[in-house]
Amino acid sequence: MTRARNRAAEQATAEVGQWEHAQPRDATLHWILRVAVAACFIGHGAFGIITKAAWLPYFAIFGIPEAWAWKLMPVVGAVDISVGVLTLFQPVRGVILYMTFWGFQTACLRPLAGQGVWELLERAGNYGVPLAFLCLLGAGGSPADWFSARPAPGLTAARTSAIGWILRVTTTLLLVGHGGFDFAMHKDWALYPAAIGISPALLAAHPLTPLAGWFECGLGLLVLAWPTRGVMVLVFAWKLGTEALRPLAGEPIWEFIERGGSYGAPLALAWIQTRREPSPTRSVAPTAA
């Protein structure tokens, strides 16, 4: 009994040691989150530069008249693009903190403008992924450190678990929110199936609404309850494929780029689950009796 207990303890220690020492040497998670955050802000900023009428209600919440809103859009867009490009080349903790709050604040403007809470949930990638990236980089040790280029500390199992939970909740929210567009808000998706050759007549005979919305909602709950590597790869492929229909349907490419967090969250979580799930070929040599 004592030998078996000692062997189990040594095996657990060996597995934790492999995890702790392997993490800092792998920059994959860092780059997934880094590119996702940058894409989100660059894509969103592009709409500010070219101006977007759909933004007018958000300025109106603060009492900004329409004439001023059109002039301020390029300013907002330029700031978004600047922090996105900066993050792509050199992440700064203070900037990522700003991006987290800005992404959440802009998402909150949608229900405040009367567009429904589903809009806030669907844009979880805009604030959840920057938050996960900030957790990866680690908090600043001083006010100056928040704006330094200090490298991220070693990725421990505890911080990896925290990042995993942030990404888990983020992915659930964005899937449930997008599903709500269908079964609750009844948005018209007809243009997107048409982009891949599905005729309106065929769609009328076999309607996707509200089944597609309930499928996404169920998929989101599955992520929350059972976020295995296979499930996360499925979610990544689903989001990448469905959002790719936007430019195919004639929408600006920035619509696809702006949703970088929607692809980055499930992809990063799939990487974490890959590192967590034990390899079937891994074995630990037994200790001597």
Salt bridges, closest charged atoms under 4 A:
ASP26 OD2 - ARG275 NH1 2.94
ASP80 OD2 - HIS44 ND1 2.71
GLU119 OE1 - ARG123 NH1 2.44
GLU119 OE2 - LYS187 NZ 3.04
GLU122 OE1 - ARG123 NH1 3.12
ASP145 OD2 - ARG150 NH2 2.75
GLU216 OE1 - HIS178 ND1 2.55
GLU243 OE2 - HIS178 NE2 3.81
GLU243 OE2 - LYS239 NZ 3.25
GLU243 OE1 - ARG246 NE 2.56
GLU243 OE1 - ARG259 NE 3.51
GLU251 OE1 - ARG246 NH1 3.35
GLU255 OE2 - LYS52 NZ 3.32
GLU255 OE1 - ARG259 NH1 2.81
GLU258 OE1 - ARG259 NH1 3.81
GLU277 OE1 - ARG229 NH2 3.43
